[in-house]
Amino acid sequence: MQLLLNHTSRLLYWFWYIVLYLGLLYLFVRSLKMLRHNTTAKTPAKVPQGNRGLPFIGETIHFMAAINSNKGFYDFVKVRRLKYGNCFKTNIFGQTHVFISSTKAAKKILSNETENFTKRYIKSIAKLVGDQSLLCASHEQHKLIRSHLTTLFTTASLSSMVKQFDELTVNNLSTWHQRSNVTILHEVLKITLKAICKMLMNLEGEEELETLHKDVGLIYEAMLAFPSILPWTRFYKGLQARKRIMRLLDKIIEKRRKSKEKFDDFLAHLLSKDGEESEQENATQLTNQEIKDNILTMIIAGQDTTASAITWMIKYLDENPDALNQLRAEQQALQQKVSGKAHLTLEDLNCMPYASKVIKESLRMASIVPWFPRMALHDCEIEGFTIKKGWTINVDAKSIHFDSMIFHDPNKFIPSRFDDDSKPYSFLAFGMGGRTCLGLHLARAMMLVFVHRLTTSYRWMVIDSDESIEKWTLFSRLKSGCPIRVTCLEEERKFPNASTT
């Protein structure tokens, strides 16, 4: 009996010993797995660094100070990016803003607007251009409006626009040799306004265009102003200018509806109701307010962004004589081929490969639209950072354009860098995704026409190289306007020793 008990005791001992051993072995293996998981798993998402500033006010005062400086409002972003890195947060006008600069983040944000993001501009811009504008419309509304506006940018429309813009450019440049100095920005603003208004609504009256030019300028200056409705403020003056433009558009639309005359412009297409359109299209006819808000938006975008881009391009070419000489050679060779034509055609513009690269490089360096704002519709994670629902996340295009890991010597003007296709989401001059700028081909065409006529008509020298940015502007514009002194090439051939450059 005692032997049986001793034997049973030994069996129990070994049983518990084995159980304990297996338990310890299990814990050891599990610990190894957890350690391995912890070393390979992503670190928890973190909130972007940054200073939210004072309660309610945030960093609005610093933002406004940057707007009112010669460095431009992007300096506000640049200073914080250098301090906090490529992703940081701030608070402007009572809203949390996150700025992020990477091609990976740009792709995730700009190509994913149906589920996680929607467009959002600061309130002052929305009130000035209108909440029915493409700039401010919700995703569904944006799709509807965009489907109507795309007809403005068909091949046939672009061909017509090239002819009109070429004629306006030739007429404007033909008077330059009579003046000692010419300010590029001022002249191109006149040309682009006339071209856009002619294309949109057949508006050509000098008095109406002059008034419209002044009112658009007031709206433009108010876009980044503090949204105060006190009578002496920029924002109030911008709102009053918007009201005057809306009254002008009301007048034009009412006249069109009553008139039996047929017009071949964009407004005529938007107002057409029967005949050519299907029942489905009639069911989604744009309202008068949608038409007016988007005509105003296209005037501002078509005039200011293109004029600013052309101004920067002329400055960069003046500073880079090798690029200018190569461009001039290409354009003069093309001039010999088209000399018998009254105007340039869309096909002619396709024969300007180097000029196209000059334009892309100018747009990269100028970064006229420095960032693209989107609002987060849900909590999400971008590049390891937590983005809360309702925050505005801004794709910092200018930072991407000057990333030395993407573009070699990014501070140098090198058009040949675009000999090869650029990395996806690295060139964001016109945005990307579902809200890519509708007018990108139109803007490119206008820039090509202008640079052809200028380089084949004149030599020029910039007489004010100051790079200060104009205050209170949404799009980056040279404060000087880029004044130049020109020499007519025709006169230079007659008097070769008179050349200034």
Salt bridges, closest charged atoms under 4 A:
GLU59 OE2 - ARG80 NH2 3.20
GLU113 OE1 - ARG374 NE 3.12
GLU113 OE1 - ARG435 NE 2.98
ASP166 OD2 - HIS343 ND1 3.72
ASP166 OD1 - ARG453 NE 2.72
GLU187 OE2 - ARG179 NH1 3.04
GLU187 OE2 - LYS190 NZ 3.81
GLU204 OE1 - LYS198 NZ 3.41
GLU206 OE2 - LYS194 NZ 3.64
ASP215 OD1 - ARG244 NH2 2.84
GLU221 OE1 - ARG234 NH1 3.42
ASP250 OD1 - LYS292 NZ 2.86
GLU254 OE2 - LYS258 NZ 3.21
ASP265 OD2 - ARG256 NH2 2.46
ASP293 OD1 - ARG242 NH2 2.85
ASP304 OD1 - ARG477 NH1 2.55
GLU319 OE2 - LYS315 NZ 2.66
ASP348 OD1 - LYS341 NZ 2.94
GLU361 OE1 - ARG364 NE 2.80
GLU361 OE2 - ARG417 NE 3.00
ASP396 OD2 - ARG81 NE 3.74
ASP409 OD2 - HIS408 NE2 3.21
ASP409 OD2 - LYS412 NZ 3.86
ASP419 OD1 - LYS357 NZ 2.71
GLU467 OE2 - LYS315 NZ 3.77
GLU470 OE2 - ARG477 NH2 2.89
GLU490 OE1 - ARG493 NH2 2.91
GLU492 OE1 - ARG459 NE 2.91
